[in-house]
């Protein structure tokens, strides 16, 4: 008697699972459905091949993604710390290389003619704090707020 309900329950379960109709997703305003469009490049391969052969790769100037930005010392005059740097290091004898320049800090390395890094300046923009370091002797030449 207790197992008599098992047979009708299994029959209903099998009938529900055996339908051949596919369920279609219902468009719901809360869940937008994004359509994936095919790429245009794959649609016209002939156009891409002819565009690639028109200009030889020798004529196109290449840019190195890891090339370091080396401004001249005249470009450093626009920075807030330029006056203090000019007081403490011989800027006319050195080449400046900006390593980091973001919204928080600016780090500049100064090289001599032989390419040796001689000085380093670290400028914290939030509190206008500058630190100038002599890399040869590991001495702090200047540390303070502007």
VEXTI-841506 format. One line per field, with one value per residue (C-alpha): residue number from 1; x, y, z. Coordinates in Angstrom, 1 decimal, padded with zeros to 4 digits. Layout:
BEGIN
num	c(NUM | ...)
u	c(X | ...)
v	c(Y | ...)
w	c(Z | ...)
***
This chain:
BEGIN
num	c(1 | 2 | 3 | 4 | 5 | 6 | 7 | 8 | 9 | 10 | 11 | 12 | 13 | 14 | 15 | 16 | 17 | 18 | 19 | 20 | 21 | 22 | 23 | 24 | 25 | 26 | 27 | 28 | 29 | 30 | 31 | 32 | 33 | 34 | 35 | 36 | 37 | 38 | 39 | 40 | 41 | 42 | 43 | 44 | 45 | 46 | 47 | 48 | 49 | 50 | 51 | 52 | 53 | 54 | 55 | 56 | 57 | 58 | 59 | 60 | 61 | 62 | 63 | 64 | 65 | 66 | 67 | 68 | 69 | 70 | 71 | 72 | 73 | 74 | 75 | 76 | 77 | 78 | 79 | 80 | 81 | 82 | 83 | 84 | 85 | 86 | 87 | 88 | 89 | 90 | 91 | 92 | 93 | 94 | 95 | 96 | 97 | 98 | 99 | 100 | 101 | 102 | 103 | 104 | 105 | 106 | 107 | 108 | 109 | 110 | 111 | 112 | 113 | 114 | 115 | 116 | 117 | 118 | 119 | 120 | 121 | 122 | 123 | 124 | 125 | 126 | 127 | 128 | 129 | 130 | 131 | 132 | 133 | 134 | 135 | 136 | 137 | 138 | 139 | 140 | 141 | 142 | 143 | 144 | 145 | 146)
u	c(000.0 | 002.8 | 004.5 | 001.3 | 002.0 | 005.5 | 004.2 | 002.0 | 004.7 | 007.3 | 004.9 | 004.2 | 008.0 | 008.8 | 006.0 | 007.2 | 010.8 | 010.0 | 008.4 | 010.1 | 009.3 | 012.1 | 011.5 | 012.0 | 013.4 | 010.9 | 012.1 | 012.0 | 012.5 | 014.6 | 017.0 | 018.1 | 019.4 | 022.5 | 022.9 | 026.3 | 027.1 | 029.6 | 032.9 | 033.1 | 036.7 | 035.7 | 032.9 | 035.3 | 038.6 | 039.5 | 039.4 | 041.7 | 044.2 | 044.4 | 044.7 | 047.6 | 049.5 | 049.1 | 051.5 | 054.7 | 055.7 | 059.0 | 057.2 | 055.2 | 057.1 | 057.3 | 056.9 | 058.5 | 056.0 | 058.7 | 060.6 | 061.4 | 060.4 | 063.5 | 062.5 | 065.1 | 065.9 | 064.0 | 060.8 | 061.4 | 061.1 | 057.3 | 057.3 | 056.7 | 060.0 | 062.2 | 063.6 | 064.6 | 066.2 | 068.2 | 069.5 | 070.8 | 072.0 | 073.8 | 070.9 | 072.8 | 075.3 | 072.7 | 070.0 | 066.6 | 064.6 | 061.1 | 060.4 | 057.0 | 054.6 | 051.1 | 048.5 | 050.3 | 054.0 | 056.8 | 060.1 | 063.0 | 066.4 | 069.3 | 072.1 | 075.5 | 077.1 | 078.3 | 074.7 | 075.3 | 072.4 | 073.7 | 070.6 | 067.0 | 064.2 | 060.9 | 058.1 | 054.8 | 052.1 | 049.5 | 051.5 | 054.2 | 057.0 | 060.3 | 063.3 | 066.5 | 069.0 | 072.6 | 072.8 | 076.7 | 077.0 | 073.4 | 073.0 | 069.8 | 070.5 | 067.1 | 064.0 | 061.1 | 057.9 | 057.7)
v	c(000.0 | 002.4 | 001.8 | 002.3 | 006.0 | 005.3 | 004.0 | 007.0 | 009.4 | 007.8 | 007.7 | 011.5 | 012.1 | 010.1 | 011.7 | 015.2 | 014.4 | 012.7 | 015.6 | 016.4 | 020.1 | 022.5 | 025.2 | 028.6 | 031.3 | 033.9 | 037.4 | 039.1 | 042.8 | 042.3 | 039.9 | 041.4 | 039.0 | 040.1 | 038.9 | 037.9 | 039.3 | 037.7 | 039.6 | 041.6 | 040.6 | 037.0 | 037.9 | 039.6 | 037.7 | 039.0 | 042.6 | 041.9 | 040.1 | 042.9 | 045.5 | 043.7 | 043.5 | 047.1 | 048.6 | 046.6 | 046.2 | 048.0 | 051.3 | 051.2 | 052.8 | 050.5 | 051.6 | 049.7 | 049.2 | 049.0 | 052.0 | 054.3 | 057.9 | 060.1 | 063.8 | 066.5 | 068.5 | 071.4 | 069.4 | 069.0 | 072.7 | 072.3 | 070.0 | 071.3 | 070.0 | 071.4 | 074.4 | 072.2 | 069.7 | 072.4 | 073.6 | 070.1 | 068.4 | 069.6 | 069.2 | 070.6 | 067.6 | 064.9 | 063.2 | 062.7 | 059.6 | 059.6 | 056.1 | 056.6 | 059.5 | 058.9 | 060.7 | 059.8 | 060.0 | 060.8 | 059.1 | 060.5 | 058.9 | 061.1 | 059.6 | 061.0 | 060.9 | 057.3 | 056.1 | 055.5 | 056.4 | 059.0 | 060.7 | 059.7 | 062.0 | 060.8 | 063.3 | 062.4 | 064.6 | 064.3 | 066.1 | 067.7 | 065.7 | 065.5 | 063.2 | 063.5 | 060.6 | 060.4 | 056.8 | 056.7 | 057.3 | 056.4 | 059.8 | 061.8 | 065.2 | 066.7 | 065.6 | 067.9 | 069.4 | 072.0)
w	c(000.0 | 000.8 | -002.6 | -004.6 | -005.1 | -006.5 | -009.9 | -010.8 | -009.6 | -011.9 | -014.8 | -014.5 | -014.2 | -017.3 | -019.3 | -018.4 | -019.3 | -022.6 | -024.4 | -027.8 | -027.8 | -027.1 | -024.6 | -025.9 | -023.7 | -022.7 | -023.2 | -019.8 | -019.4 | -016.3 | -018.1 | -021.4 | -024.0 | -025.9 | -029.4 | -030.6 | -034.0 | -036.3 | -036.8 | -039.9 | -040.6 | -041.1 | -043.5 | -046.0 | -046.0 | -049.5 | -048.4 | -045.5 | -047.7 | -050.3 | -047.5 | -046.0 | -049.3 | -050.4 | -047.8 | -047.2 | -043.6 | -044.2 | -044.9 | -041.7 | -038.8 | -035.8 | -032.2 | -029.4 | -026.7 | -024.0 | -025.2 | -022.3 | -022.3 | -022.2 | -021.9 | -022.2 | -019.1 | -020.6 | -020.3 | -016.6 | -016.0 | -016.1 | -013.1 | -009.6 | -008.2 | -011.0 | -008.9 | -006.0 | -008.4 | -010.1 | -006.7 | -005.7 | -008.8 | -012.0 | -014.4 | -017.4 | -017.3 | -016.9 | -018.9 | -017.3 | -017.6 | -016.2 | -014.8 | -013.2 | -013.7 | -012.5 | -010.3 | -007.1 | -007.7 | -010.2 | -010.2 | -012.3 | -012.8 | -013.9 | -016.0 | -016.8 | -020.2 | -019.8 | -019.1 | -015.4 | -013.1 | -010.7 | -009.1 | -008.3 | -007.4 | -005.9 | -005.8 | -004.0 | -005.6 | -002.8 | -000.1 | -002.4 | -000.8 | -002.7 | -002.0 | -004.0 | -003.7 | -004.8 | -006.1 | -006.0 | -002.3 | -001.2 | 000.5 | 000.6 | -000.9 | -000.2 | 001.6 | 002.3 | 001.2 | -001.6)
***
